[in-house]
Amino acid sequence: MTTLAARVQALAGRKSIDAVELAALATDILAGSGFSSADARLAADILCDAQLRGSQSHGLMHLPVYLRGLLDGSVNAAPRYQVDTVANGTAVVDADNALGVLAGAHVIDLLVPIARRQGIAAAAVRNSNHFGVAGYFVERATQQGLICMVFSNASPTMAPTGATEALFGTNPIAFGCPMPGADPVIMDMATSGVARARIRQAWREGRTIPSDWALDAAGRPTTDPAAALKGTIQPLGGAKGYGLALVADLLSSALADGRPGFDVVSVQETVGKPAGVSHFFVVIDPAGFAGAARYDERAGAIAARVASTVPIDAAAPVRMPGSRGHETRRHARRDGVPLTPALLEALAKAAGQVDGRVSARGS
């Protein structure tokens, strides 16, 4: 029987991998770690989607960390989601320490039919984990013709403006908006100047970082990713980013009665403890407002006007948010996903973790 590690090793020397082949490998790795086949396939699809979009720092790079959580018991491979309250289209969901990517997809699928009935639906989620690319979840709703907003807190890496103590995480905010006859608008941003995963990736690859990304432990700007990981990340746009991070934390943790960001555990640094991440999701059906036809007309007109704006550089036309990711994904599906050293390393480590688990169970 071919081990998962051997399958990864066989990829050495290749420049790319077919998207379907990559998803199948990731699915087998996740299934081998204890997930059901359906959950393994869904989690693999979500992580591979990030990889296809070019978001390597939020894709399969997280597999070893996710698997470590499963193997040490800090992540639940078979959660029982509990909807604690539902009233007028709102819900509080206890994710039972599920893998965050699965919790996010579960909640979007919960809210979509409610939004179709009532025009709008929202859920606050507690006891979840890192959920990868927030943009995936808003796009999951736009694929069904709905608008979506997602907020999340995260382990503390960013200090409030004027302070030295990290209280907030990168606290992502994502927005998805379907467009008639075109790719959806997808905005996905950290409320910090940069996602911490990008600093960690720079550290792994031995690269410096821009001086406005982070501060060292003494509060000084640094280009050294190792020093940045010991310090704090700078907020996006100064005090405005701090304010947005606070909004994301209040919506996520206070409405869910979950842990605030400063009590969330970093899965990168702690073993055996549930992370306790909280999220907030809103799904909107345009049919419940001006109507689907009028929405399409207005949204299409806005997109057309943006596209017709005279660019500074004729070779670089104005883009709608998310367009680069859509195009990158199309290219990856056609030409394959780049097999970078970082991706191969993550796959090899994850495969080794699962092979080791299987070997231990068999002995």
N, C-alpha and C positions, 0 to 999 in steps of 0.2 A: 504494500500500500504506500503510495507516494505521500510524504508528509507535506504539511503546508509550507514548512521552511524550504523544502526542496523545490516546491512550485515557485516560491519567491526567488530562490537562488537561480532558477532557470531563466529568470528575466534579466540577469546580469548581462551587460553588453548591448541590450536593446535600447533604442532611443525613445521608444514610445510603446504604449500598450493600448489595445482596442478598449473602448469604454465598456463594452459588454463583458469582456474578459476581466477587466479590473473590478467591475461590480460583482462578478461571480466569485472572484478570489476574496474580496472583502466580505461577501455574504458567508462564505465557508468559514472564514476566520471568526466572524461573529457567532455563527451557529455553533462552532466548536467551543466557544467560551460559555455556552449555556443559554443563549437566546432561542426562542422558538424560530422555526424556519421563516415565518412571516415577519417577525420583528427583525431578524437578522437581515432579511432582504430589504426591508424598509430603511433600517439604519444605514446599511451599505449604500443604498440609493441616495440618501441625503448627504452622506459624507462624500460620495463620488461626485454628486452634483456640484459641491463646492470645488472639488478638484477640477472638474470640467470647466468651471467658470474662471479658473485661474487663481482661486483663493486657496493656495496651497497651505497657508498658515492655519486655515480653519477647516481643512478637509481631513484626509486620511492620516495626517500627521498626528491626530488625536487618538488614533486607534490604540496605541500602547497604553496611554493614560486611561482610556475608557476600560480596557481589558483589565488593567491593574485594579480598578475599582470593582469590577465584577468578581475578580479572583480573591480580593481581600474582604469582600462583603460590604463595601461602602456604597455600591450601586446594586440595585435590585433588578435581576434579570427577568423576573416574572411579577411585575407590580400589579397591584389591584387599585386602579384609579378610583378615587372616591369623590363624587360631586356632593359637596357638603350643603350648598344652598343654591337654589334656582328661583329667581323672582324677576319677572318682567324682562327676560332675556339676559339676566346676569347669572354668573356661577362662580363658585369658589371650588377649585379642584385640588385635592391632595394627590400629588403624583406618586406617593409611596416610594420615593427615592428612585424613580425610574431614570433611565438614561435620558438626558434632556432632549436629544433629537427625537426620541420616540414620544416623549411627553408633549412636545410641541406639535407634532403631527396629529396626535390623538386629540388635542384640544381644538385645533383648527377644524378637524372633522366633526367634532362635537358642536361647534358654533355655526358651521355653514347652514345646516337645516333650520336652526333657530333664526338666523338672520333672514333666511328666505321667508319664513313665516311672519316675522315681526319687523323686518327692515334693518335691525341692528342687534348684535349680540356681543357680549363681553365676558371674559373669564379671567380671574386672578388665580395664579397657580403657586402653590407652595411645595416644599420638599421635592424639588427637582434637581437637575444637575446641568452642567455646561451643555448648551444646545447648538453649538456650532454656528452656522451662518443664519442670522435672523431673517435674512432676505428669502431663504428657502420657504419659510412658513407663510410670508405674505404672498409669495408667488403661488403657493398651493391654493390660496383663496382666489387669486386673480384668474387662475386657470378655470375657475367656475363662474367667472364674471363678477366677482365680488371685490370690494375694496377691503384692505386689511392694514392694521397697525399693530406692531409688536414692540414691547418694551421688556427689558430684563435687568435685574441687578447682577452683580458678580462679586467675587472676592476683592477686598480692598487693595487698590493699587494707586489711587489718585486722591490727593489731598484737596479739601475745599480751598478755594482761592484765599490766600493769606495765611494758610496753615501749613504745618510740616508733617502732620500725621495723616496717613492714608485712611480714608473712611469709605470712599466709593470705588467701585470697580469701573471697568470700561463702559458698563451700562449701555448696551446697544439699543438703538431705536431704528425700526425698519418700517417702511411704508410701501404698499403695493397698490397699484391702480390699473385696472384693465383698460386697454385702449382698443377701439374698434379697428379690426383688420390689421393690427400691428402688435409688436411685443409689448407686454405690460411695462409701465414705469415701475422700477424697483429701486428704492432708496434704502440703503443699509449702511449705517454709520455708527461708530463708537462715539460716545460723548467725551472721550478722551481724545487727545490729538492723534493718537494712533492706537490700534488694538495691541494689547500686551503680547499676543501671539506673534506679532511681526517682530517685536524686539527679541523674543525668545528665538525666533527663526534666524535673525541676524547673528545672535550669539552662537547658535549651532553652526552657522556657516562661516564664522570668523569675520563678519563684516562690521563696519562701523555704522552708526545710525545718525540721522540729522540731529543737530544740537537742540532743536525745538521739540523733540519728542518726549524727553524725560529729564528728570533731575536726579542727581546722585543722593546718597544718604544725608549729605550735608546741605541739600537744597540747591546745588549748583547745576547748571545745564551740562550735559555730558554727551559725548559721541560714543562712549564705550557701553555696549549692551549689557555687559556683566555688571557694571556700576549702576546702570539704569534699573536692572532687575532687583538691585538691593535698595533702590530709592523709590521714587514715585513717578507716575506718568503725568504729563501736563494735560490739563483740560483743553478741549477743543475751543479755540477762540477765547481763551482766558475765562473770565467769570461767567460768560454765557454757557460754556461747556460744563462748568460746575453746576449751574442752574439746571441744565438739561439732565445731568446725571442725578441730581436730587429728584427731579420730576419722575424719572424712570424708576428710581428706588421707591418713592412714595406709592406710585401706581402699582408696582410689582409686589412689594412686601407688605405695605400697610393695608391694602385692600384684600390681600390673601391671608393676613395674619401670619405672615411668614417671617423669616429672618431678614433683618436689614443687611445691607451690603457689608457693613463692618463686622458682622457675625457669620458671614458666609466663608466656608472653608475652601482654600485653594486646592484643587485636585492635583496641581503640579507639585505641591510642597508637602502635603499631608497624606498619610496612608491610613486606611481603616476608619475614617470618619466621614459620615455623610456630608455632602457639601451644603445642602439646604438652600439652593438657589430658588428665587421666585421670579415669575414672569407675569406679564399682563398682555392679553390679546383682545383686539376689537375687530369684528367683521361686520361690514356694511353692505347691504344690497342696494344698488342705485335705484332699483325698481320701487323701493320704499320711500323715495324722495321725489325728485322731479320726474322719475320714470326712466326706464332703461333706454328708450329711444332718445329722449332729450339729453340724458347723460352722455350717450355715445356721440351725439352731435356736438355738444359743448366740449367734451374731452378731446374729440378729434380736432376741433377747431383750435384749441389751445396748443395741441401738439404740432399742428401744421404751422401755426404762427411762430412757435419756438424754432422749428426746423428752417423757417424762411429767414430767420435773423441773419444779418450780414456778419460773417465771422471775421475775426481779426486776421486770421490766416486762412486763405481759401483752401489750403490743403488740410485744414483741420476744422471741418464744419461742426456746428453746435450739436451736442449729443443730448439725448434724453437720459435721465438717470437710469442706470441698469443696462444701457445699450451695449456697452463694452463687454459686460458679462455674457449677455445673450449671444453676441458674435463669437466670443471666445469659446463658448460651449458648442456652438455649431461647428466650429473648426475642429474642436477636440473630438466630437462625434464622427466627423468625417476622416480626420487624419490621425487620431489617436491622442492619448493623454501623455504628455512628456514624462518619461521615467527619470526624474531628477534623483541625485544621490540622496536627498532628504526623504523623498517618497519611498525609495527602495529600503532605506534604513528603517523607516517606520513600519513598513510591511514586514520586513525581516524580523524586527523585534516582536511585533504582534503575533506573527506566525510561530515564533519560538515560544512565546507565552502559552499559546494554545497547545502546541505539541507537548510542552512540558506538563500541562494539565492532564492531557490525555494519557501520557506516559505514567504519571503519578497515580492516576486512577486505575491503570491496568496492572500496576505492580503490587 
